[in-house]
């Protein structure tokens, strides 16, 4: 156990962020020098708040089963190398989850029953950021090779976790990515102010040194067909994500200036990285000088908000059809479940208006065919359906509208169709308890089989799918399998 009275005597503290007026004028992470460095002065005391409870529910709150009490105790004792070992024992990329995960482990923390929960996510990122700074994160190449080959399609967190586990098990792994750089949504979907791409680059470099091969700019299913992939490799892993975007077919949807978030964000991220914002030479979608409306109040909506602020939008309004949640845990979402409460991301601190319980009735346009506003109506839930509030219609200005309403499943045209794998009634790829699809030797990891979910689930699925592939190729496996494929996703 760490400090026996830490959870009683030490108040919860989180990493301090840079002043708003400073950070909105650049694309760097919102923490000075990164969250790990910002946390070091307070992190030992915060780790000491862990009470090492008899049944650590944080383990069940985390899909990876992170050994949280163990590395909390080691950090409190300042045994950083051992803490890193325990952290990497369950998580390939703690610098990703330490920045991007909504921390379901903290809502399951026993201290959090009647006090502020332990800052688990902060301790996690402090361990790994210090390890990178101290050059303690090193390649772990296999001692021998099995002679078996695996293709992983998709280089998001699920694909990367699968590839690293299988490479370390001795298989020869090639990762295929249709974009020009590795990382999937980590690369072009997550803004720099949430996670600088140095975090992705140095993990990719580590994996290359371990033996993983990366092939970018390859559209599998087009330039390389599914049958060619099957002929070339002993096993195939589909980690293609859930990329079919939800749309809003309201009147006026055809107007110019209405875009999906994943059209807007990748361009902004490329520009922030000093790259050409578009790959075809077209004009960048930008919020500069515009009234911006973001439809969707989740993490992607917050990413759009922070990006639009840095692009100097005239005004920004975020719309959510649900009523505003309360700040306290609802009675029907008791501990240790993940509650739907009012949360403030770093982008919400920086500006913009959040409007709840409204629905879009129409997109209003000008004479040139550009969007100029949204006609809204307030709604309330009655008998399980949203009903309009009479007399509540109004029009708000908008020259740029962004849809951040989530995704419905993987793209099935091309590779998925060519491989002939089964699709379930939710639009996801069917897989068995070993993560194998309905086609022998073809496995599925991450959102493609699970549905839209969290980065921590993606990494856990990648590790579990790797265990299934290893057993398929070798007859047995020593790789860990954190979660069964039947567990349902938690979407926030």
Buried (B, 14 or more C-beta within 10 A) or exposed (E): EBBEEBBEEBEBBBBBBBEBEEBBEEBBBBBBEBBBBBBBEBBBBBBBBBBBBEEBBBBEBBBBBBBBBBBBBBBBBEBBEBBBBBBBBBBBBBBBBBBBBBBBBBBBBBBBEEBBBBBBBBBBBBBBBBBBBEEBBEEBEBEEEBEBBBBBBBBBBBBBBBBBBBBBBBBBBBBBBBBEBBBBBBBBBBBBBBBBBEBBBEBBEBBBEBBBBBBBEBEBBEEBBBEEBBEEBBBBBBBBBBBBBBEBEBEBBEBEBBBBBBBBBBBBBBBBBEBEBBEEEEEBBBBEEBBBBBBBBBBBBBBBBBBBBBBEBBBBBBBBBEEEBEEEBEEEEEBBBBBBEEBEBBBBBBBBEBBBBBBBBBBBBEEEEEBBBBBBBBBEEEEEEBEBEEEBEEEBBBBBBBBBBBBBBBBBEBBBEBBEBEBEEEBBBBBEEBBBBBBEBBBBBBBBBBBBBBBBBBBBBBBBBBBBBBBBBBEEBEBBBBBEBEBEBBEE
